[in-house]
Amino acid sequence: MDAPQQPVSPRQRLQELLAIPEGQRTEAQWDELNELEIKLASSNRQQAPEQGARGNVPATAGRPGGNPHGKKRGGFGDKSRRRR
């Protein structure tokens, strides 16, 4: 008789599906692959703040003026403004 199979983890199943060449995948395999990618991506997003080393670091740390790109805002600079 067959021994009971252990359930395959979603990551392992994803790897098995990715090992199949794209041209040889069935519609059901494509559907399962897409569902697993979505499921695993959303679980990664939920776990990211806990696992990330930069969890509590503000986005503007070390940048002047609080702008995330460190650039001045407002067009072409002070010289481009019209004088009245």
Sine and cosine of phi, psi and omega as CSV:
sin_phi,cos_phi,sin_psi,cos_psi,sin_omega,cos_omega
0.00,0.00,0.36,-0.93,0.02,-1.00
-0.99,0.16,0.64,-0.77,0.08,-1.00
-0.97,0.23,0.54,-0.84,0.02,-1.00
-0.89,0.46,0.71,-0.71,-0.02,-1.00
-1.00,0.09,0.60,-0.80,0.08,-1.00
-0.98,0.19,0.57,-0.82,0.03,-1.00
-0.90,0.43,0.62,-0.79,-0.01,-1.00
-1.00,0.09,0.72,-0.70,0.02,-1.00
-0.92,0.40,0.47,-0.88,0.00,-1.00
-0.85,0.52,-0.62,0.79,0.01,-1.00
-0.92,0.40,-0.63,0.77,0.02,-1.00
-0.92,0.39,-0.66,0.75,0.02,-1.00
-0.90,0.43,-0.63,0.78,0.04,-1.00
-0.87,0.50,-0.69,0.72,0.01,-1.00
-0.89,0.45,-0.63,0.78,0.03,-1.00
-0.89,0.45,-0.68,0.73,-0.01,-1.00
-0.93,0.36,-0.61,0.79,0.01,-1.00
-0.93,0.36,-0.38,0.93,0.02,-1.00
-0.96,0.28,-0.32,0.95,0.02,-1.00
-0.98,0.18,0.79,-0.61,0.04,-1.00
-0.84,0.54,0.61,-0.79,-0.10,-1.00
-0.81,0.59,-0.65,0.76,-0.04,-1.00
-0.94,0.35,-0.26,0.97,-0.04,-1.00
-0.97,-0.25,-0.03,1.00,0.00,-1.00
-0.97,0.24,0.63,-0.77,0.08,-1.00
-0.99,0.13,0.21,-0.98,0.05,-1.00
-0.87,0.50,-0.63,0.77,0.01,-1.00
-0.90,0.44,-0.63,0.78,0.02,-1.00
-0.93,0.38,-0.64,0.77,0.06,-1.00
-0.88,0.48,-0.70,0.72,0.00,-1.00
-0.88,0.48,-0.72,0.70,0.01,-1.00
-0.89,0.45,-0.65,0.76,0.02,-1.00
-0.88,0.48,-0.73,0.69,0.01,-1.00
-0.89,0.45,-0.68,0.74,0.01,-1.00
-0.89,0.46,-0.68,0.74,0.01,-1.00
-0.91,0.41,-0.65,0.76,0.01,-1.00
-0.90,0.45,-0.67,0.75,0.02,-1.00
-0.91,0.42,-0.72,0.70,-0.02,-1.00
-0.88,0.48,-0.72,0.70,-0.04,-1.00
-0.95,0.31,-0.56,0.83,0.04,-1.00
-0.92,0.39,-0.67,0.75,-0.01,-1.00
-0.94,0.35,-0.56,0.83,0.04,-1.00
-0.94,0.34,-0.53,0.85,0.06,-1.00
-0.92,0.40,-0.64,0.77,-0.01,-1.00
-0.90,0.43,-0.62,0.79,-0.02,-1.00
-0.94,0.34,-0.52,0.85,-0.05,-1.00
-1.00,0.00,-0.26,0.97,-0.13,-0.99
-0.83,0.56,-0.74,0.68,-0.03,-1.00
-0.88,0.47,-0.53,0.85,-0.01,-1.00
-0.96,0.29,-0.61,0.79,-0.12,-0.99
-1.00,-0.01,-0.36,0.93,-0.08,-1.00
-0.96,0.28,0.64,-0.77,0.02,-1.00
-0.97,0.25,-0.35,0.94,-0.05,-1.00
-0.99,-0.15,0.42,0.91,-0.12,-0.99
-0.78,0.63,-0.71,0.71,-0.09,-1.00
-0.95,-0.32,0.23,0.97,0.00,-1.00
-0.99,0.11,0.81,-0.59,0.02,-1.00
-0.90,0.44,0.49,-0.87,-0.06,-1.00
-0.91,0.42,-0.38,0.93,-0.07,-1.00
-0.98,-0.21,0.24,0.97,-0.05,-1.00
-0.87,0.49,0.78,-0.62,0.08,-1.00
0.99,0.17,0.10,1.00,0.00,-1.00
-0.91,-0.41,0.68,-0.73,-0.05,-1.00
-0.93,0.36,0.63,-0.78,0.13,-0.99
0.96,0.28,0.03,1.00,0.04,-1.00
0.99,0.17,-0.06,1.00,0.04,-1.00
-0.98,0.21,0.79,-0.61,-0.09,-1.00
-0.89,0.45,-0.36,0.93,0.00,-1.00
-0.98,-0.18,-0.06,1.00,0.04,-1.00
0.95,0.32,0.32,0.95,-0.02,-1.00
-0.95,-0.31,0.43,-0.90,0.11,-0.99
-0.97,0.25,0.54,-0.84,0.00,-1.00
-0.99,-0.16,0.45,-0.90,0.17,-0.99
0.93,-0.38,0.92,0.40,0.20,-0.98
0.94,0.33,-0.73,-0.69,-0.14,-0.99
-0.98,-0.18,0.19,0.98,0.02,-1.00
0.95,-0.31,-0.02,-1.00,-0.09,-1.00
-0.93,0.38,-0.51,0.86,-0.08,-1.00
-0.95,0.32,-0.31,0.95,-0.08,-1.00
-1.00,0.09,-0.13,0.99,-0.03,-1.00
-0.96,0.27,0.65,-0.76,0.04,-1.00
-0.97,0.26,0.62,-0.79,0.09,-1.00
-1.00,-0.09,0.63,-0.77,-0.03,-1.00
-0.94,-0.33,0.00,0.00,0.00,0.00
